[in-house]
């Protein structure tokens, strides 16, 4: 039990450090005010998320127990990639809704999370500025 949390923490820290380093490097490498580093990290995170999901379904892991697979999925998807970018989880969940025929819910998810995220950020900024 404790080792799961240790590995999850280490993976999350590694993902965070990778995100900060890659995003900063890309931003420094391109003279643009656009958040290119963040965009690259988000797209790369989504690609890595998809690759990881399919990798855990591959024959390579056929001999692994469901508990072992569950542990590795948690460490890689929630730990490393969760620290790298939560955007990958957001887009994965939206795509799953689309694949399962819940297109209205998928587009509502896209619209609401973006709109409410902007509203939450604005509210936090306003609250912080009035304190």
SEKE-162811 format. One record per atom (N, C-alpha, C): x, y, z; residue in one letter. Coordinates in pm, whole numbers, plus 50000, padded with zeros to 5 digits. Atoms other than C-alpha are relative to their C-alpha. Layout:
% SEKE-162811
XYZA;...
***
This chain:
% SEKE-162811
500824988050000X;500005000050000X;500865012550000X;499174988049991X;502645025250101X;500875001549876X;499154998950118X;504825016649803X;499215005649881X;500834994550107X;501905024849569X;500015015350006X;500024985449983X;501745060049711X;501365006149975X;498644995150027X;505505063949696X;500235000649850X;499815000350145X;505615053349330X;499125010349929X;500914990150058X;502595075049249X;500555014150020X;499404986949971X;504285104849415X;501245002649916X;498794998750080X;507585098849240X;499645002349852X;500424998450139X;505835095048903X;499375013849978X;500614986850011X;503775126548964X;501045011150001X;498924990049994X;506875146349058X;500804999949870X;499255000950126X;508705133548750X;499215006249885X;500844994150104X;505775143248527X;499955015250011X;500024985549979X;505635177948681X;501315006349955X;498694994850039X;509365183348636X;500184999549848X;499915001350146X;509165170748276X;499175010949933X;500874989650058X;506255194548203X;500655013750008X;499394986849980X;508025224848348X;501235001649910X;498774999250081X;511325217148173X;499685000849851X;500325000150143X;509815209147832X;499285012849959X;500744987850032X;507385238247835X;500925012249998X;499084988649995X;510095263047936X;500984999549883X;499055001450110X;512535249447677X;499355004149867X;500694996650125X;509965252147396X;499705014949996X;500334985849998X;508895286847504X;501245008649974X;498744992650023X;512525298947514X;500484998549856X;499515002950135X;513215283247174X;499225007149891X;500854993550100X;510435302246998X;499605013850051X;500324986249961X;509995339747010X;498535002949968X;501424997450019X;506225341247050X;499345002350136X;500734998249874X;503885354447319X;498954989150023X;500975010949986X;501555324647251X;500584989350092X;499535010449907X;501755297247515X;500314986949926X;499645011450083X;503405273247270X;500494988250085X;499495010749913X;505165253647545X;498874992150063X;501165006749939X;501875246047719X;499244992049896X;500735007050105X;500195236647391X;500724987149961X;499235012050037X;503005212347300X;499894989550110X;500095009549888X;502935196647646X;498614993550003X;501365005649999X;499135192347629X;499794989949888X;500175009250113X;499205176247284X;500864987550020X;499125011449974X;502195154347372X;499444991350112X;500605007549889X;500505144447699X;498834991549953X;501125007750056X;497395133747507X;500504988149919X;499445011050081X;499465113147264X;500594989250090X;499415009649907X;501385096847549X;498924992450078X;501125006349930X;498115089847733X;499404989049913X;500555009950093X;496695072247427X;500934988349979X;499015010650017X;499905052847376X;500054991150124X;499955007949875X;499965042047741X;498764991250014X;501235007949989X;496315030847737X;500084987749910X;499935011450092X;496885009047431X;501144990550036X;498895008549958X;500204996247564X;499574990450110X;500465008749892X;498524982947878X;498994989649953X;500925009850058X;496044964747654X;500724990249908X;499245007950097X;498824949247439X;500374986350055X;499595013449959X;499904912747446X;501244999950091X;498824998949915X;503124924147614X;499654998250147X;500435000749861X;501154926147939X;499034988450026X;500955011049988X;499114894447882X;500254991350123X;499705008349884X;500904876148163X;499855007150133X;500124992349877X;500404903948416X;498624998250060X;501295000949933X;497684901448675X;499265013349985X;500804987750009X;494844926648671X;500445010050107X;499524991049894X;496184940748998X;501315006949958X;498764994050048X;499644946148846X;499725010549893X;500364990450104X;498124962848540X;499365012550060X;500664988849934X;495964984448763X;501025009250068X;498954992149933X;499024995548962X;500805008049898X;499214993150102X;501015004048649X;499205010949932X;500864989750060X;498075022348491X;499905012250092X;500104989149903X;497685042848808X;501285008250003X;498714993149991X;501385051348824X;500285008149873X;499684993350126X;501755060048454X;498965010549964X;501054990850045X;498385075948376X;499705011050102X;500334989949898X;497515093248703X;501245006550058X;498784994749942X;501035097248836X;500785008649901X;499144992550092X;503415106848556X;499205009449910X;500744991650096X;500895119048298X;499065009850071X;500794990549921X;498705134948567X;500845011950042X;499084989149968X;501735155248674X;500435007549875X;499584993950127X;502675161648312X;498915009249947X;501134991850043X;499205174148212X;498694992950031X;501325005949980X;495635168148326X;499145001549875X;500724998150125X;494525179347982X;499814986549930X;500105013050065X;495215143847862X;498834991950056X;501145007149940X;492695129148107X;498695006149954X;501194992650044X;490135155748014X;499634996249856X;500305003350139X;490425148447642X;499704985149983X;500265014450006X;490535110547696X;498564997250043X;501365002249952X;487315111447897X;498975005249900X;500904994550100X;485685133447632X;499914990849879X;499995009250113X;486765109747354X;499234987350032X;500745012049959X;485385079947548X;498495002549992X;501424996650012X;482025097747570X;499564999749853X;500325000150143X;482085103047192X;499954985749946X;499955013950047X;483065066647128X;498804991950047X;501145007449944X;480195054547346X;498665005949957X;501234994550055X;477685075447154X;499375011250081X;500524989149917X;477255103047412X;500535013349950X;499424988050061X;478065131547175X;499535012850068X;500484987949933X;475865157247349X;500745002050132X;499284999249873X;477475149247682X;501475003449977X;498594997150030X;480955150247524X;500195014849969X;499864985950034X;480415184747376X;499625009050117X;500324992649877X;478775196647698X;501215000050093X;498795001049918X;481875184347880X;501065009949951X;499034990550057X;484115204047643X;499625014450032X;500444986249980X;482075235647667X;499985004150146X;500114996649858X;481365234548038X;501355000750070X;498704999549932X;484875225948151X;500825012149957X;499264988150045X;486365253447935X;499385012750056X;500674987949952X;483765279548027X;500115001350152X;499934999449854X;483675270448396X;501445001450049X;498594998249965X;487455267948405X;500415014649990X;499724985750016X;487735303348270X;499315008150109X;500734993049895X;485075315048515X;500674997950137X;499315002849874X;486845297848805X;501315007650011X;498754992550000X;490155313448707X;499755014850023X;500364986049984X;488555347848676X;499605002850145X;500454998149861X;486865343849018X;501174999350097X;498825001049915X;490115332649177X;500885012349991X;499214987750019X;491955362349028X;499345011850070X;500714988949934X;489255386349148X;500104999050151X;499895002249856X;489295371249494X;501405003250051X;498624997349962X;493065372649507X;500355014749994X;499704985750015X;493145408749392X;499305008750105X;500734992249900X;490625420249655X;500474996950141X;499535003849866X;492385403249945X;501115009050049X;
***
